[in-house]
Amino acid sequence: IHSEIVTVPRNTGTSANYNRAVDHSNGEWIKTIDGDDILLENCIQDNIDYVAANPEAKVVFSDYFIFKNKQRIREFKDNPFMQNNKNFFTVDTHNQYISLLSRNILPSPASFLYGDLIRHVRFDERYRYIEDAPLWIKLTKQGIRMYLLNKKTVMYRNQESISKSSTKYFSPLHVESSLSYFWCERYYYIKENNLQNAYDAVLMRRHEDVS
């Protein structure tokens, strides 16, 4: 196993960090994970087994646990991620794209990405601190479907994750990226296609972010 630490002289944001990591990788598949999340022991093998059985899949999401302070606070025994979002993975790519314009329901820590695809499409560095949602929109817009592996493979620190931090150091930067992403990627499509319910929901979340 080869490991490498890649550093830069200044903070370029999360999206650029992900692109830099992808550029230094040479594997067929890429598993991203943030510093406050945890891979389960079965994570890589389960994902490899899934893509081997589903060769058409290039972007895979799995189920996950939520935890706090390195302790599991809730196991998804009733599998709400699957129950709440199962329809998303059964519709065609265009409808996945439309759904993502309304709301990002895809958990970044649970993603498994085909290397050559992500090296070509890349994370959007216009949004420095929100790397996941713009990528899912870009992929589905280009006709790349999102697939589901119905197994838990990661532990996601939700309440105290970096993106949900209440510290003044990070949160304003994340909110700035979120608002930029909203106005550039989602607003006009939602409004022009008369997706009023989705539009209202996004505006409500935008107001909550600002407040």
Secondary structure, DSSP 8 states (H G I E B T S, - for coil): --------SS---HHHHHHHHHHT---SEE----TT-EE-TTHHHHHHHHHHH-TT-SEEEEEEEEEETTEEEE--TT-HHHHHHGGGGTS-HHHHHHHHHH-----GGGEEEEHHHHHHH---TTSTT--HHHHHHHHHHTT--EEEEEEEEEEEE-TT-GGG--STTTHHHHHHHHHHHIIIIIHHHHHHTT-HHHHHHHHHHHHHHH-
